[in-house]
């Protein structure tokens, strides 16, 4: 099982780079960052410094979108970073949330998302692509390698992910929801003539090592509020009685608006509607034994990577325990039965 650390590009940027270095030292394979250029610092500039200050960790956004940057600019960024530092970038992409909503925009359509994935992936892999009636290729790019992983929640977005995604990013660690979504993506991949095993699965959620459950929950309650924005869109489109698991839809009944200026921040007052049960289900909290138990269950469902959000007050200790105990436990082969 691979492990990623999800960081916000809050100033000072040197702190973000430091956390990325620490994650690599503790055995994490990926560093992801938010991509919301108004709420936080520009991620790709910081990605370049992270890549320069580390040796092998993979770096990418969790997640970018088709709307705030021209697709060819996004692809050029990845191809340039790959030329500079070796093929160590990865593209997480979704329809768009905070990056577009803070400017009163709307998430991209699935048609637009599908087209953007194709253009970014082809150019990011040094291949030619049709775009706006022209055949484009980076004449300076040779041998660049870029996977595009899709973040999705609703049934049609999950279908698209199975059809075109190199990977699937599920931003929550609820076991029931993960089982349903992974199954849905695999079925869509098979229906599209793809090998379902070729799609990689990443679960991303806050990880917090500790024993004070009230404190941990309050530090991570913001995540349920963030996920609630996507769930509200699903309920608006499909209704509360759709095929989407009720564990994902019922809790937003008490949601009353959302302030994106507090997006992804511990203490977000617009996440007060999120009950403790949802925090526990969506996040990975508790002692190292609690973490290992939940991560083993996710691995059994087919999860290839767990990416832990670190938007709380216990970043270094959580990274340390993962590096010293949890990552080795999840990556040690069980003893052969005699």
VOBA-1610 file (N, C-alpha, C; in pm, whole numbers, padded with zeros to 5 digits, always signed):
BEGIN
Unk+00085-00119+00000Unk+00000+00000+00000Unk+00089+00125+00000Unk+00059+00218-00089Unk+00130+00344-00092Unk+00066+00442+00005Unk+00145+00543+00043Unk+00095+00644+00136Unk+00130+00783+00084Unk+00033+00873+00093Unk+00054+01011+00053Unk+00024+01105+00168Unk+00082+01225+00163Unk+00052+01331+00258Unk-00010+01446+00178Unk-00124+01497+00227Unk-00195+01604+00158Unk-00173+01734+00235Unk-00112+01832+00169Unk-00074+01958+00233Unk-00147+02075+00171Unk-00167+02179+00249Unk-00214+02308+00197Unk-00093+02397+00174Unk-00098+02476+00068Unk+00014+02565+00038Unk-00004+02699+00109Unk-00012+02691+00242Unk-00017+02812+00324Unk+00124+02867+00342Unk+00140+02999+00345Unk+00273+03052+00377Unk+00308+03025+00523Unk+00437+03010+00552Unk+00549+03022+00459Unk+00565+02895+00375Unk+00598+02914+00249Unk+00610+02799+00159Unk+00721+02704+00203Unk+00822+02758+00272Unk+00930+02672+00320Unk+00878+02566+00416Unk+00773+02598+00489Unk+00712+02502+00581Unk+00649+02386+00503Unk+00586+02415+00391Unk+00526+02312+00307Unk+00635+02220+00254Unk+00743+02279+00207Unk+00856+02200+00156Unk+00914+02112+00267Unk+00925+02169+00387Unk+00978+02094+00501Unk+00892+01973+00533Unk+00760+01990+00532Unk+00669+01878+00558Unk+00680+01772+00449Unk+00699+01815+00324Unk+00716+01720+00215Unk+00844+01639+00234Unk+00951+01705+00275Unk+01076+01635+00302Unk+01059+01535+00415Unk+00986+01576+00518Unk+00963+01488+00631Unk+00881+01366+00589Unk+00780+01389+00505Unk+00699+01278+00456Unk+00785+01178+00379Unk+00873+01227+00294Unk+00960+01136+00219Unk+01051+01059+00314Unk+01106+01127+00413Unk+01196+01061+00508Unk+01125+00950+00583Unk+00994+00966+00604Unk+00917+00865+00677Unk+00855+00760+00586Unk+00888+00761+00459Unk+00846+00653+00371Unk+00720+00677+00291Unk+00669+00800+00291Unk+00553+00831+00207Unk+00598+00835+00061Unk+00511+00787-00028Unk+00545+00782-00170Unk+00495+00903-00248Unk+00395+00974-00193Unk+00333+01085-00263Unk+00315+01205-00170Unk+00328+01322-00228Unk+00285+01447-00164Unk+00185+01514-00256Unk+00068+01540-00201Unk-00038+01608-00276Unk-00062+01746-00212Unk-00109+01841-00289Unk-00148+01971-00233Unk-00285+02011-00284Unk-00353+02093-00206Unk-00474+02159-00255Unk-00437+02244-00376Unk-00534+02273-00462Unk-00512+02363-00575Unk-00627+02463-00580Unk-00611+02571-00504Unk-00709+02679-00501Unk-00630+02808-00491Unk-00603+02868-00607Unk-00503+02974-00616Unk-00540+03103-00543Unk-00666+03121-00509Unk-00707+03238-00433Unk-00698+03214-00283Unk-00730+03094-00241Unk-00731+03064-00097Unk-00592+03036-00043Unk-00503+02980-00127Unk-00369+02946-00083Unk-00269+02984-00191Unk-00141+02967-00160Unk-00039+03002-00257Unk-00042+02909-00378Unk+00012+02960-00489Unk+00014+02885-00615Unk+00089+02753-00597Unk+00021+02639-00615Unk+00083+02511-00581Unk+00198+02469-00670Unk+00189+02497-00801Unk+00290+02441-00891Unk+00427+02503-00871Unk+00431+02628-00827Unk+00560+02691-00794Unk+00623+02616-00676Unk+00540+02584-00577Unk+00590+02512-00459Unk+00622+02367-00495Unk+00546+02308-00588Unk+00578+02172-00633Unk+00722+02166-00686Unk+00764+02268-00759Unk+00898+02269-00815Unk+01003+02266-00704Unk+00978+02342-00598Unk+01074+02343-00487Unk+01072+02209-00412Unk+00953+02152-00393Unk+00944+02021-00328Unk+01024+01918-00406Unk+01005+01916-00537Unk+01076+01820-00621Unk+01227+01842-00614Unk+01270+01969-00605Unk+01412+01999-00599Unk+01473+01955-00466Unk+01392+01956-00360Unk+01443+01928-00226Unk+01416+01785-00180Unk+01360+01701-00268Unk+01338+01559-00238Unk+01400+01475-00349Unk+01400+01344-00329Unk+01470+01257-00424Unk+01379+01174-00512Unk+01269+01124-00456Unk+01189+01031-00535Unk+01039+01043-00515Unk+00995+01123-00422Unk+00852+01133-00393Unk+00776+01190-00513Unk+00655+01139-00537Unk+00569+01188-00644Unk+00489+01307-00593Unk+00467+01406-00679Unk+00402+01530-00636Unk+00291+01568-00734Unk+00177+01611-00679Unk+00068+01654-00766Unk-00043+01722-00688Unk-00142+01777-00759Unk-00253+01845-00694Unk-00365+01749-00656Unk-00428+01775-00541Unk-00547+01701-00500Unk-00654+01805-00463Unk-00730+01851-00562Unk-00715+01820-00704Unk-00727+01950-00783Unk-00677+01946-00907Unk-00697+02058-00996Unk-00832+02042-01066Unk-00861+02129-01163Unk-00990+02126-01231Unk-00973+02180-01373Unk-01073+02164-01460Unk-01058+02209-01599Unk-01081+02358-01620Unk-01123+02431-01516Unk-01176+02566-01536Unk-01080+02680-01506Unk-00994+02666-01408Unk-00914+02781-01365Unk-00786+02800-01445Unk-00746+02699-01520Unk-00628+02710-01607Unk-00659+02648-01742Unk-00600+02705-01845Unk-00609+02640-01976Unk-00547+02501-01965Unk-00609+02403-02028Unk-00563+02264-02016Unk-00420+02247-02066Unk-00385+02322-02172Unk-00249+02309-02225Unk-00146+02368-02128Unk-00184+02469-02051Unk-00094+02524-01950Unk-00071+02422-01839Unk-00179+02356-01796Unk-00167+02253-01694Unk-00074+02141-01743Unk-00096+02095-01865Unk-00013+01988-01920Unk+00133+02031-01933Unk+00155+02155-01975Unk+00290+02206-01991Unk+00363+02212-01858Unk+00289+02247-01752Unk+00350+02251-01619Unk+00402+02114-01579Unk+00318+02012-01596Unk+00360+01877-01560Unk+00477+01829-01646Unk+00469+01852-01776Unk+00576+01807-01865Unk+00707+01878-01834Unk+00699+02006-01797Unk+00820+02081-01762Unk+00881+02027-01633Unk+00797+02006-01532Unk+00848+01950-01405Unk+00909+01812-01426Unk+00849+01732-01515Unk+00904+01600-01543Unk+01041+01609-01609Unk+01058+01707-01698Unk+01189+01724-01763Unk+01293+01770-01661Unk+01252+01852-01568Unk+01345+01908-01469Unk+01387+01806-01363Unk+01290+01723-01320Unk+01314+01639-01202Unk+01291+01490-01227Unk+01275+01449-01351Unk+01239+01311-01378Unk+01088+01297-01367Unk+01037+01184-01408Unk+00892+01166-01411Unk+00837+01142-01270Unk+00819+01253-01199Unk+00777+01245-01059Unk+00652+01328-01032Unk+00571+01351-01135Unk+00447+01426-01115Unk+00326+01335-01141Unk+00215+01374-01081Unk+00088+01305-01098Unk-00021+01410-01097Unk-00126+01391-01175Unk-00233+01489-01184Unk-00361+01434-01125Unk-00404+01491-01013Unk-00538+01465-00962Unk-00631+01574-01013Unk-00747+01536-01063Unk-00838+01633-01123Unk-00983+01598-01093Unk-01064+01701-01075Unk-01207+01683-01056Unk-01282+01794-01126Unk-01410+01804-01100Unk-01492+01905-01167Unk-01465+02046-01116Unk-01411+02058-00995Unk-01382+02189-00939Unk-01474+02221-00822Unk-01414+02266-00712Unk-01492+02304-00595Unk-01447+02443-00551Unk-01361+02452-00451Unk-01326+02583-00396Unk-01264+02676-00499Unk-01181+02624-00589Unk-01112+02708-00686Unk-01208+02783-00777Unk-01324+02722-00805Unk-01420+02788-00893Unk-01532+02856-00816Unk-01569+02802-00701Unk-01682+02859-00628Unk-01649+02993-00563Unk-01522+03016-00528Unk-01488+03144-00466Unk-01504+03260-00563Unk-01506+03231-00692Unk-01530+03335-00791Unk-01672+03329-00847Unk-01761+03263-00770Unk-01901+03245-00810Unk-01915+03163-00938Unk-01816+03079-00963Unk-01825+02988-01077Unk-01893+02859-01037Unk-01901+02767-01130Unk-01966+02638-01108Unk-01872+02527-01150Unk-01886+02408-01091Unk-01804+02295-01134Unk-01822+02268-01283Unk-01717+02218-01345Unk-01722+02186-01488Unk-01820+02071-01513Unk-01872+02065-01634Unk-01955+01952-01671Unk-01868+01828-01687Unk-01932+01711-01682Unk-01856+01588-01700Unk-01799+01578-01842Unk-01869+01634-01938Unk-01817+01636-02075Unk-01686+01716-02082Unk-01685+01832-02017Unk-01565+01914-02014Unk-01453+01843-01939Unk-01487+01780-01827Unk-01386+01708-01750Unk-01325+01596-01833Unk-01407+01521-01904Unk-01357+01411-01988Unk-01259+01465-02093Unk-01296+01574-02159Unk-01210+01631-02263Unk-01079+01683-02204Unk-01088+01747-02086Unk-00968+01800-02022Unk-00871+01688-01984Unk-00925+01580-01930Unk-00841+01465-01893Unk-00762+01416-02015Unk-00832+01405-02128Unk-00767+01354-02249Unk-00656+01448-02295Unk-00683+01577-02301Unk-00583+01673-02349Unk-00463+01678-02255Unk-00488+01688-02125Unk-00378+01696-02028Unk-00294+01570-02031Unk-00359+01454-02038Unk-00283+01329-02037Unk-00200+01312-02164Unk-00257+01340-02278Unk-00182+01321-02403Unk-00061+01414-02408Unk-00082+01542-02383Unk+00030+01637-02386Unk+00130+01606-02274Unk+00080+01568-02157Unk+00168+01538-02045Unk+00250+01412-02064Unk+00213+01331-02164Unk+00288+01211-02199Unk+00362+01226-02331Unk+00389+01351-02368Unk+00468+01383-02489Unk+00402+01334-02617Unk+00267+01331-02615Unk+00195+01287-02734Unk+00116+01403-02795Unk+00081+01389-02921Unk+00001+01489-02990Unk-00146+01471-02956Unk-00224+01580-02964Unk-00365+01575-02931Unk-00440+01681-03011Unk-00567+01652-03040Unk-00652+01751-03106Unk-00713+01841-03000Unk-00702+01972-03018Unk-00753+02068-02921Unk-00798+02194-02993Unk-00925+02228-02979Unk-00982+02347-03043Unk-00955+02350-03194Unk-00966+02233-03256Unk-00951+02225-03401Unk-00808+02222-03450Unk-00712+02214-03358Unk-00571+02211-03398Unk-00505+02086-03339Unk-00403+02036-03410Unk-00323+01927-03358Unk-00204+01986-03284Unk-00197+01958-03154Unk-00094+02019-03070Unk+00001+01913-03015Unk+00124+01955-02996Unk+00224+01871-02929Unk+00333+01962-02877Unk+00389+01930-02760Unk+00501+02008-02709Unk+00626+01965-02784Unk+00682+02050-02869Unk+00800+02008-02947Unk+00924+01985-02861Unk+00921+02030-02738Unk+01036+02019-02648Unk+01024+01902-02550Unk+00910+01831-02553Unk+00883+01728-02454Unk+00904+01589-02513Unk+00991+01511-02449Unk+01018+01374-02492Unk+01026+01284-02368Unk+00945+01178-02369Unk+00954+01081-02260Unk+00886+01121-02132Unk+00807+01227-02134Unk+00733+01265-02014Unk+00626+01160-01984Unk+00604+01131-01856Unk+00504+01032-01815Unk+00413+01094-01710Unk+00282+01088-01735Unk+00187+01152-01644Unk+00060+01068-01635Unk+00025+01027-01513Unk-00104+00963-01489Unk-00203+01069-01442Unk-00330+01049-01480Unk-00437+01140-01439Unk-00538+01062-01356Unk-00548+01099-01229Unk-00639+01034-01135Unk-00758+01126-01112Unk-00876+01069-01113Unk-00999+01147-01112Unk-01067+01139-00976Unk-01102+01255-00921Unk-01179+01262-00796Unk-01327+01268-00832Unk-01406+01183-00768Unk-01548+01174-00805Unk-01630+01126-00687Unk-01761+01159-00691Unk-01856+01112-00590Unk-01982+01054-00652Unk-02045+01129-00744Unk-02174+01088-00799Unk-02164+00974-00899Unk-02277+00908-00927Unk-02276+00791-01016Unk-02218+00816-01154Unk-02254+00928-01217Unk-02203+00954-01352Unk-02054+00990-01351Unk-02011+01061-01247Unk-01868+01092-01235Unk-01787+00966-01208Unk-01842+00875-01130Unk-01775+00748-01105Unk-01766+00666-01234Unk-01872+00671-01314Unk-01871+00601-01443Unk-01761+00656-01533Unk-01750+00788-01540Unk-01645+00852-01620Unk-01507+00809-01571Unk-01491+00804-01440Unk-01362+00765-01382Unk-01322+00625-01427Unk-01417+00532-01423Unk-01387+00397-01467Unk-01354+00389-01615Unk-01412+00479-01693Unk-01391+00477-01838Unk-01258+00538-01879Unk-01211+00643-01808Unk-01094+00716-01858Unk-00985+00740-01754Unk-01010+00718-01625Unk-00912+00753-01524Unk-00800+00651-01511Unk-00678+00700-01489Unk-00569+00611-01451Unk-00584+00569-01306Unk-00650+00653-01230Unk-00676+00625-01090Unk-00802+00695-01045Unk-00852+00654-00930Unk-00973+00711-00869Unk-00936+00764-00731Unk-00971+00890-00705Unk-00948+00952-00575Unk-01081+00965-00503Unk-01095+00895-00393Unk-01214+00905-00309Unk-01175+00984-00185Unk-01232+01102-00170Unk-01196+01188-00058Unk-01287+01161+00061Unk-01265+01046+00121Unk-01324+01005+00249Unk-01284+00860+00274Unk-01284+00821+00402Unk-01239+00686+00438Unk-01350+00601+00495Unk-01475+00630+00457Unk-01588+00549+00502Unk-01585+00415+00430Unk-01585+00307+00504Unk-01569+00174+00444Unk-01686+00137+00355Unk-01809+00166+00398Unk-01927+00130+00318Unk-01930+00208+00187Unk-01903+00338+00197Unk-01903+00422+00077Unk-01790+00381-00016Unk-01673+00354+00040Unk-01559+00313-00042Unk-01589+00185-00118Unk-01650+00089-00051Unk-01683-00038-00118Unk-01777-00015-00236Unk-01879+00069-00217Unk-01974+00097-00324Unk-01907+00171-00440Unk-01827+00272-00408Unk-01764+00353-00514Unk-01660+00274-00591Unk-01579+00196-00522Unk-01478+00116-00591Unk-01545+00014-00683Unk-01651-00047-00636Unk-01726-00142-00719Unk-01784-00073-00842Unk-01839+00047-00822Unk-01899+00122-00933Unk-01795+00157-01038Unk-01677+00202-00994Unk-01570+00237-01088Unk-01521+00113-01162Unk-01506+00003-01092Unk-01460-00121-01156Unk-01559-00169-01262Unk-01687-00164-01231Unk-01789-00206-01328Unk-01786-00118-01452Unk-01767+00013-01430Unk-01761+00106-01545Unk-01638+00079-01630Unk-01526+00047-01566Unk-01405+00016-01641Unk-01425-00110-01725Unk-01485-00212-01666Unk-01510-00336-01738Unk-01604-00314-01856Unk-01709-00233-01832Unk-01807-00205-01938Unk-01744-00129-02053Unk-01638-00052-02024Unk-01569+00025-02128Unk-01459-00056-02196Unk-01447-00184-02159Unk-01347-00269-02221Unk-01209-00257-02159Unk-01202-00196-02041Unk-01075-00182-01972Unk-01058-00293-01868Unk-00936-00318-01832Unk-00909-00409-01721Unk-00936-00332-01591Unk-01035-00370-01511Unk-01064-00297-01387Unk-00943-00287-01295Unk-00855-00384-01301Unk-00736-00382-01216Unk-00636-00275-01258Unk-00654-00219-01376Unk-00562-00114-01423Unk-00591+00020-01359Unk-00709+00036-01299Unk-00745+00162-01233Unk-00698+00155-01088Unk-00616+00250-01047Unk-00565+00253-00910Unk-00663+00329-00821Unk-00669+00290-00696Unk-00764+00350-00603Unk-00693+00417-00487Unk-00725+00545-00468Unk-00668+00623-00360Unk-00780+00674-00270Unk-00771+00645-00141Unk-00861+00703-00043Unk-00785+00816+00027Unk-00845+00934+00030Unk-00783+01051+00091Unk-00873+01102+00203Unk-00817+01118+00322Unk-00894+01162+00437Unk-00798+01211+00545Unk-00846+01293+00638Unk-00759+01335+00748Unk-00707+01217+00828Unk-00579+01223+00862Unk-00517+01124+00951Unk-00465+01198+01073Unk-00502+01149+01190Unk-00463+01215+01315Unk-00432+01108+01418Unk-00309+01109+01468Unk-00269+01015+01572Unk-00293+01079+01708Unk-00369+01010+01794Unk-00395+01064+01927Unk-00492+00977+02004Unk-00525+01022+02125Unk-00617+00949+02211Unk-00733+01036+02259Unk-00724+01167+02242Unk-00830+01259+02283Unk-00930+01272+02168Unk-01034+01190+02174Unk-01127+01182+02062Unk-01202+01313+02038Unk-01239+01383+02143Unk-01310+01509+02124Unk-01221+01609+02050Unk-01096+01616+02090Unk-01004+01709+02024Unk-00978+01669+01880Unk-00953+01541+01856Unk-00927+01495+01719Unk-01047+01523+01629Unk-01166+01494+01678Unk-01285+01519+01598Unk-01301+01666+01564Unk-01278+01753+01663Unk-01292+01896+01637Unk-01186+01947+01541Unk-01068+01888+01543Unk-00963+01926+01450Unk-00993+01882+01306Unk-01072+01777+01291Unk-01097+01719+01158Unk-01241+01734+01111Unk-01325+01801+01188Unk-01465+01815+01150Unk-01481+01892+01019Unk-01386+01980+00990Unk-01388+02056+00866Unk-01403+01967+00744Unk-01349+01843+00754Unk-01349+01754+00637Unk-01492+01714+00599Unk-01574+01686+00699Unk-01713+01654+00669Unk-01785+01770+00605Unk-01749+01893+00642Unk-01807+02010+00577Unk-01763+02022+00433Unk-01635+01993+00406Unk-01584+01999+00270Unk-01651+01894+00182Unk-01660+01771+00232Unk-01726+01665+00156Unk-01873+01700+00136Unk-01933+01766+00234Unk-02074+01803+00225Unk-02107+01889+00104Unk-02010+01969+00057Unk-02035+02050-00062Unk-02062+01962-00183Unk-01986+01856-00197Unk-02004+01763-00308Unk-02133+01682-00290Unk-02158+01642-00166Unk-02279+01563-00139Unk-02403+01645-00169Unk-02401+01774-00135Unk-02516+01860-00165Unk-02544+01865-00314Unk-02439+01867-00396Unk-02458+01864-00541Unk-02522+01733-00585Unk-02478+01621-00525Unk-02533+01490-00561Unk-02681+01483-00524Unk-02716+01528-00403Unk-02855+01525-00360Unk-02941+01614-00448Unk-02887+01730-00487Unk-02963+01820-00574Unk-02989+01757-00710Unk-02894+01677-00758Unk-02908+01617-00892Unk-02989+01488-00890Unk-02962+01401-00788Unk-03020+01267-00789Unk-03129+01247-00685Unk-03139+01340-00588Unk-03235+01322-00480Unk-03175+01242-00367Unk-03236+01249-00250Unk-03184+01181-00132Unk-03205+01030-00138Unk-03291+00982-00228Unk-03323+00839-00235Unk-03259+00772-00357Unk-03142+00824-00399Unk-03074+00767-00514Unk-02994+00644-00473Unk-02916+00592-00567Unk-02833+00474-00539Unk-02715+00507-00449Unk-02689+00635-00428Unk-02578+00676-00342Unk-02606+00631-00199Unk-02510+00570-00130Unk-02534+00523+00007Unk-02583+00634+00100Unk-02679+00601+00185Unk-02737+00701+00275Unk-02635+00753+00375Unk-02532+00672+00402Unk-02426+00718+00492Unk-02360+00844+00438Unk-02368+00862+00306Unk-02307+00977+00241Unk-02401+01095+00229Unk-02531+01072+00231Unk-02626+01178+00201Unk-02705+01229+00321Unk-02730+01145+00420Unk-02821+01185+00527Unk-02767+01297+00614Unk-02636+01301+00636Unk-02584+01393+00736Unk-02589+01540+00694Unk-02609+01569+00565Unk-02608+01709+00523Unk-02743+01778+00544Unk-02841+01708+00604Unk-02972+01769+00625Unk-02961+01899+00706Unk-02863+01908+00798Unk-02849+02027+00880Unk-02753+02130+00825Unk-02708+02110+00702Unk-02612+02203+00640Unk-02679+02335+00605Unk-02615+02446+00644Unk-02673+02579+00619Unk-02567+02672+00559Unk-02530+02645+00437Unk-02433+02732+00372Unk-02290+02696+00407Unk-02196+02767+00344Unk-02055+02732+00359Unk-01970+02852+00321Unk-01870+02882+00404Unk-01779+02992+00378Unk-01646+02935+00329Unk-01615+02957+00203Unk-01492+02901+00147Unk-01366+02967+00202Unk-01379+03080+00271Unk-01263+03139+00336Unk-01214+03054+00453Unk-01300+02961+00502Unk-01261+02868+00607Unk-01241+02726+00553Unk-01237+02713+00423Unk-01230+02583+00357Unk-01103+02507+00398Unk-01122+02381+00440Unk-01007+02298+00472Unk-00932+02340+00596Unk-00998+02410+00688Unk-00930+02461+00806Unk-00991+02403+00933Unk-00906+02360+01026Unk-00954+02316+01156Unk-01025+02432+01224Unk-01140+02402+01288Unk-01218+02507+01351Unk-01318+02575+01260Unk-01334+02524+01139Unk-01431+02579+01044Unk-01570+02579+01107Unk-01628+02698+01130Unk-01757+02708+01198Unk-01872+02660+01111Unk-01850+02651+00979Unk-01955+02605+00890Unk-01959+02453+00880Unk-01880+02386+00963Unk-01884+02240+00967Unk-01947+02189+01096Unk-02009+02279+01173Unk-02068+02239+01301Unk-02180+02137+01285Unk-02241+02131+01166Unk-02351+02038+01143Unk-02304+01893+01130Unk-02173+01873+01114Unk-02118+01739+01092Unk-02111+01665+01225Unk-02184+01554+01242Unk-02184+01481+01370Unk-02056+01401+01391Unk-02031+01366+01516Unk-01911+01289+01550Unk-01904+01159+01471Unk-02017+01092+01452Unk-02018+00965+01381Unk-01961+00978+01241Unk-01997+01088+01173Unk-01948+01111+01037Unk-01798+01140+01039Unk-01752+01218+01135Unk-01609+01245+01146Unk-01532+01114+01161Unk-01583+01027+01248Unk-01517+00898+01271Unk-01518+00811+01146Unk-01628+00813+01072Unk-01640+00729+00953Unk-01556+00783+00838Unk-01554+00914+00821Unk-01487+00975+00706Unk-01336+00986+00724Unk-01289+00993+00849Unk-01148+01018+00877Unk-01081+00892+00933Unk-00949+00902+00953Unk-00873+00795+01017Unk-00809+00855+01141Unk-00867+00823+01256Unk-00830+00887+01382Unk-00794+00780+01486Unk-00725+00824+01593Unk-00699+00736+01706Unk-00555+00692+01719Unk-00535+00583+01788Unk-00402+00528+01810Unk-00352+00460+01683Unk-00224+00422+01685Unk-00170+00354+01567Unk-00246+00225+01539Unk-00292+00157+01645Unk-00369+00034+01624Unk-00501+00064+01554Unk-00566+00175+01590Unk-00690+00216+01523Unk-00665+00243+01375Unk-00556+00311+01346Unk-00523+00343+01207Unk-00495+00216+01127Unk-00413+00129+01183Unk-00378+00006+01113Unk-00503-00077+01083Unk-00592-00084+01181Unk-00715-00162+01162Unk-00798-00108+01046Unk-00815+00023+01040Unk-00899+00080+00933Unk-00829+00073+00799Unk-00700+00096+00797Unk-00627+00091+00671Unk-00621-00051+00615Unk-00612-00150+00701Unk-00616-00289+00654Unk-00752-00320+00591Unk-00858-00265+00649Unk-00991-00286+00591Unk-01003-00218+00455Unk-00945-00100+00442Unk-00947-00031+00312Unk-00865-00108+00209Unk-00752-00159+00252Unk-00669-00238+00161Unk-00743-00361+00110Unk-00821-00424+00198Unk-00899-00541+00159Unk-01003-00505+00053Unk-01049-00380+00053Unk-01146-00336-00047Unk-01081-00305-00182Unk-00947-00303-00185Unk-00877-00277-00310Unk-00809-00142-00317Unk-00798-00071-00204Unk-00734+00060-00203Unk-00583+00043-00218Unk-00526+00116-00316Unk-00382+00108-00343Unk-00303+00213-00267Unk-00367+00326-00237Unk-00297+00434-00167Unk-00390+00500-00065Unk-00337+00528+00052Unk-00405+00615+00147Unk-00329+00746+00152Unk-00400+00856+00126Unk-00341+00990+00132Unk-00403+01064+00249Unk-00319+01100+00346Unk-00370+01160+00468Unk-00360+01311+00468Unk-00473+01377+00492Unk-00473+01523+00508Unk-00410+01558+00642Unk-00332+01667+00643Unk-00262+01710+00764Unk-00304+01851+00807Unk-00431+01884+00786Unk-00479+02017+00825Unk-00527+02013+00970Unk-00430+01999+01061Unk-00461+01995+01203Unk-00335+02031+01281Unk-00340+02016+01413Unk-00230+02064+01500Unk-00132+01955+01540Unk-00131+01843+01471Unk-00044+01732+01512Unk+00027+01670+01391Unk+00076+01755+01304Unk+00132+01709+01176Unk+00256+01621+01195Unk+00356+01673+01265Unk+00482+01600+01275Unk+00467+01467+01348Unk+00391+01467+01456Unk+00375+01342+01531Unk+00300+01238+01448Unk+00201+01282+01374Unk+00127+01189+01289Unk+00218+01130+01181Unk+00300+01215+01119Unk+00394+01165+01019Unk+00493+01067+01082Unk+00541+01099+01202Unk+00638+01013+01268Unk+00581+00873+01296Unk+00460+00869+01350Unk+00401+00739+01384Unk+00372+00659+01258Unk+00331+00728+01153Unk+00310+00657+01026Unk+00442+00599+00977Unk+00548+00680+00980Unk+00675+00633+00929Unk+00736+00521+01009Unk+00723+00530+01140Unk+00788+00432+01227Unk+00705+00305+01249Unk+00572+00316+01240Unk+00489+00201+01277Unk+00386+00161+01172Unk+00311+00258+01120Unk+00193+00223+01039Unk+00232+00181+00897Unk+00317+00259+00831Unk+00358+00222+00695Unk+00429+00086+00695Unk+00523+00061+00786Unk+00584-00073+00789Unk+00482-00184+00814Unk+00383-00157+00901Unk+00284-00261+00932Unk+00199-00296+00810Unk+00166-00195+00730Unk+00081-00219+00613Unk+00160-00276+00496Unk+00291-00263+00500Unk+00372-00310+00388Unk+00462-00428+00422Unk+00433-00492+00535Unk+00503-00615+00572Unk+00416-00734+00535Unk+00471-00820+00451Unk+00394-00937+00405Unk+00365-01027+00523Unk+00242-01081+00533Unk+00211-01172+00641Unk+00293-01300+00632Unk+00319-01358+00745Unk+00398-01482+00748Unk+00326-01592+00671Unk+00403-01670+00600Unk+00345-01780+00523Unk+00286-01885+00616Unk+00171-01937+00580Unk+00108-02042+00661Unk+00174-02177+00632Unk+00202-02249+00738Unk+00267-02381+00724Unk+00163-02491+00737
//
